[in-house]
Amino acid sequence: MSHIISGIQQVGIGVANVQEGFKWYNKNFGMDVPVFEEAAEAKLMLPYTGGKPHSRHAILAINLRGGGGFEIWQYTSRTPQAPEFKPQLGDLGLFCAKIKTDNIGAAYDQLKLSGTKLLSEILPSPTDKKHFFVEDPFGNLFEVIEDDAWFSNKGPSIGGPVGMIVGVSNIERSMKFYSEILGYDKILFKGEDSFADLSVLPGGAVSCKRAILTHSEARKGPFSKLFGNSYIELVEGKNYTPKKIFENRYWGDLGFIHLCFDIKDMNSLKHSCEKNGHPFTVDGGAGFEMGEAAGHFTYIEDPDGALIEFVETKKIPIMKKWGWYLDLTKRAPEKRLPDWMLKALGFNRKKV
């Protein structure tokens, strides 16, 4: 069997206080279902944590309307570091997360009412979808964009993450990487200009090459309906010398620390990554547990060093209160979980 990519499972976000982060994303982005919470030592990320393990506290939270989740992550053995500069459009790495909405006006009004820092009015995008940009209290950028693939039609107008704007040094090379390894083989837009809708972002007036990609085939796998569609937007600044957003910092420091994909058949994926010149840089092994969940995680780097995580989920808690845990190893890998089972995760909902 070849490997299956079910979609974007989560965006990792390094914060200074995990409970404050969870509270804000819960209230404003509807991330109110904690899949796991754990305080432990991160022993396996040594290539990205200065060669030694560090303690951390993490919460993986999802929005059951659809999209991926947030892995909200805080160092507890050291003070997490901010970048030494304000990242600008075109700087290398994970720059701005995309989250989806089915009602752009309602989403805008909701965030305005809550006091969220709005960076723009509602704008047209090159893909004919309306969008706007916000900044959270921790300095992270988000694009709220229209999308028509939803797991549930009940709940807030804002869903989970569906992609990322990534700064790259060579757009053609990066398009090849995201197509061959991650399946983003469909080009929705490609051009070079100073783009009005990006001008609201830090450094957004820069002339750049820009490509917006998605997958031509519908995703398969147990969580694919929940995750829905996803998009990668690549930006290469022109006449601009980019900096690496995570230069001289650790994975887990402040900001977007990784983009994570839920997968099936890690061995097949490993072969594909090696074949395409991007071998695993971290392999957590098949028996890794994190809080109430378990699975196999690995990491690769994109051509400019941005961290891509893969997780082959083995076990998740459906109803923690009653001790119901789903063993995914006993299910056909391409088969979607039934809606009622995923909706049962709502019994773990935690409002703040």
N, C-alpha and C positions, 0 to 999 in steps of 0.2 A: 504493500500500500504506500502511495506517496503521501506526503504530509498535507494537512489541512490547516489553513489559517481561518479561524472563525471570525476575526475582526479585532478591533482595538479593545483590549480588555480594560486597560486603565492608563492614565497618565500619572506618573510619579511626581509629586510636588514636595520639595524640601521646605520645611517651615521652622520657625523658631519655637512655636508652641503648638503641639499636635491637637490639643483640645480646642484651642481658639480657631485653628484651621478648620477642624471638623464642624464646629459650630457655624462658622461663616459660610462654608460651602453647603451645609445642610439648609440653612435659612435662605440663601440667595440662589443656589443652583439646584436645590432639591435633592442633594446627596444625603438622603436620610435613612438609608439601609446599610448599616455597617456589616459587611460580610465577615470580617475578622478584625480583631484588635489585639495587639501583642507588644509587650515590652521585652526585649531580649537583646542578645549580642549578635551583630551581623558579622559572621565569621568568614563568609565565602566571597566577599567583594574586595579582597585584598588588593588587586591591581588598581582599584579606584579609591581606596581608603588609606593611602600612605603605607601599605604593606602590613598593617596590623588591624585586628578586629576592633569595632567600636560598638558601644551600646546605643540602642535606638528604641523609639516607640512609634508604632505605625498603625494606622487605621485604613482599611480598604472600604470605601463607601460607594454605593451606587444609587442611581435614580431609576426607579422601575418604569418610568415612561419610556426609556430606551436610551441607547448610547452606552459608552463604556463607563468606567468609574474613575475615582481618584484614589491613588495610594498616597495618603497624607503621612509624611515621614519626618521625624524629628530626631536629631542626635541628642543623646542624653549624657554621653561621655565626653563631649567637646561642644564648644559653641559653634553652631553652623555659620558658615561664612557667606557673605554677600559678594557678588562680583566687585572688582576694584573699579569698575566703570559702569555707566548706565548702558546696557545693551541696546544697540541700534539695529534698525532693519538692515539686513545684510550681514550682520555678525553671525559667526558660525555656531550652529547648534539649534536646539529646540527653543524657538523664540516666542510663539504665541499659540495657545491651544484653541482649537475650534470646538464650540459646543452648539447644540442644535436647538431650534425652536420651531413650533408649528404655528406660532402667531407672533410675528416680529414686533407688531405694535404693542401687544400685551406684555411681551418680554421686556421691551424697552421701558414701558411705563412701570412695570414691577421693579426693575432695577433702579430706575430713577427715584421711585418712592422710597426704596430702602436705603438711599444715600450712597449707592455704589458710584464710583468714579467713572463717568461716561466720557469716552474719548472722542465720540463722534455722534452725529445724528444717524438716522437710518439711511444707508447708502446702497446704491446698486453695486453688484459685483460683476466681474467679467463673465461669470457663468449664468447671469440673469437671475441670480438669487439675491434677495435683500440681506444686508448684514450691518452690524455695528460693532464697535470695539469698546471694551471696558478694561479697567485695571482693578485688581482686587487690593485689599488693604496691605498685602504683603509684597506688592510690586510686580505681580504676575499679570501678563496680558492675555485676554481672551477675546476671540471673535465669536459673536453670537450670530448664527447664520440659519436661514430657512432650510428645512429638510422635510421630506415627505414620507420617510420610512420610520414607523413608530411601533413599539411593542404594545403600548397601552394608550388609549385615548383619554384616560382619566388622570388628572393631576395637574401640576403646574405647567405653564407654557414653555418652560425651559427643560431640556433633557441633558444627557451626559455628553462627554467628549466624543467627537467624530473625526478628529484629525489634528493636524499640527502645521503651522507655518515654520519651515526649517530654513535657516540660513546656510548657504552652500558656497563653495569656492569655484565649482565647475558644474553648471546646471546639467549638461549633457551626461557627465559621469554619474551624477546623483540620480538622474532620471533612470538610467540603466540599473542602478542599484535597487531603487524602490520598485521598479518593474520586475526585475528578474527574481529578487528574493522575496518581496512582499506582495507581489501581484498587482501593483498599481500601474497597469499597462494601458489605461485609457486616458488620453489627454483631453481634458475639458477646456483648457485654455493654455496658450503659450504666446508670449510676446515680450517686447523690450521697450521700456518707456519710463517716464516718471508717472506713477499711477495715483490718481486723485484719491481713490479710496484708501490707499496705504499711507497717504501723506499725514494722516492723523496720528500715526504711530511714531515713536521716537526714531529719528533719522529717516522718516518715511518719505522725505522729498528726494531721496537719492534715486538716480536713474538705475534701473535694474532689469535683469532678465527674470521672468516670472513664469512658472508653470504650475497649473493646478491639475492634479491627477486623481483618478479613482480606479476601481477595479471593474473590468468588463464583465466578469462572472460574479454571480451572486455568491456570497460567502456561505459555507456549509459549517456544520458542527453544532454541538449542543447549545451554545449561547448565541448563535448567529442571528437569530431573529431579534434578540434583545439588543445586540450591538448595532445591527443595521448597517447602513452604508458608511463608508469612511473616505477621507480625502487627505492627500498630502500636497501641500503647497510649498514649492521650492522658490527661493529668492536668492539671486546672485547679484550683489551690488556691483555697479560699474563705476570706474574712476574712484574707487573707495577701497581702502585697505582694511579688511575685516579682522576682528579679534575673535578668539574662541570664547564663548560665553562662560565655559567652565575652565578656562585657563587657570592653572595653579590652585584649583579647588578640588575638593573631594566630591564623589558621588554622594548624594544625601545632603549636600549644602543647599543654600537657599535657591529656589527656582525650580524649573522643570528638569527633573533628574533622569527621566527615561520615558520612552514611549513603549508600551507593553502590548504584545499581541497574544491572544489565546490560540493555542495550536494543538494539533493531534499528530503523533508520530515524531518524536524528537529525533530519533535516529535518522529518519529520512531528511528532516530539516537540516541536521548537522551536515549530511553529505551535500545537500544543495548549497549551504553557506560556504563550505570548503571549496566546492567546485567553482563558485563565483568569486573566490578570493577574499571571503570574509568569515574566517573560522571563529568558533566560539572563543571569547576571551575569558568568560566565566561559565562554569558548569556546576550547578548546585546539586546535581545528582537526583535520582528518581525518587528518593524517599524523604524529600524536604517537607517539613511542616512549618506552618506559620499560623499561630493561633489555632483557630478551629478548622482551618483549611489545610490541604496538603497537595503537593504536586511536584513537578520538575521544572526548574527555571534555568535559563541560560541567557547570555548576553552576547551581542556582537556590536561593532561600531559601524556607523555609516561612513562614507568616504572622508568626512571631515571630523570624525570622532564622536558624533552624537550617539548616545547609548540607546540601543534597541533591545528590549527584553522580550523573551518568549517564555510563556508559561503553559505547560501541559497540565491542566487541572485534573487531579485525581479524586479529591473529596472536597465538598463544600457543605456548610451547615444550612439546611433549609428551614427548620424550626428548632432553634437552639433550646428553647424552653422545654420542648418535649424530646430532645435528644435525637432528632431526625437529621441524619447526615446522608448526603447522596454520594454513592460510590460510582464515579464516572468510568471506572475501568471496566465495568460490566455492561457498558452500552456501546452500540455501534457508533464509531467515531464521527461519521458524517451526519448522523441523525440529530435533528433538533429536539431539545427537551420540550415536553408539552407545556403550553402556556400556563396551565393551572399550577404546575410545579414551580415555575419561575415566579409566578405571582405570589406563591406561598412565602417567598422571601420577605414579603411585606409584613409578615407577622413579627419580623425582627426590627421593624421600623422604629427609629428613635427620633422624636421631635425635640427641638431645643428652643 
